[in-house]
Amino acid sequence: MELNINGKARNFEFPLSLSSLIDQLGMKPDRVAVELNRDIVPREQWASVTLKDGDHLEIVHFVGGGGFPANSSSGLLQKELT
């Protein structure tokens, strides 16, 4: 099955839930937001969402860190494909 993740085509075995995809990508679920075909999917629904060939996903995850100036954000949102 081909999925478009953050603008790049990737192939995965079917069936695949959204939560399994996040695991396969090595992302921490508590730091991720997912848009599936232009709709935000609440984290509590990830296990019940089965992905389909041709689905488009945008995956954004929170990256924390230090060393930022006092007047800037203490974290960044980063869109990344692993």
C-alpha positions, 0 to 999 in steps of 0.5 A: 500500500502506498501512503503519501507522508509529508509529501513523499510516497512511502510503501507499507504492508496492508493492513496498517493502523495509524498507531502502528504507522507511528510506531513503525516510523519510530515516533513517540505518540505523545509528541505527534499530531496527525492529519489524515486526508486533511482531517486531524485525527485525535490520538485516542482514535489512532488504533481504530483508524485503518490506513488505505492505499493513497491516503495522504498524511501530514505528521508533525511532532513536538521537539523540545530542547534547551538553549533558546533565548529567554524571549523565544519558545522553549520548543519547536514544531517540526514536520519530519519524515523518518 
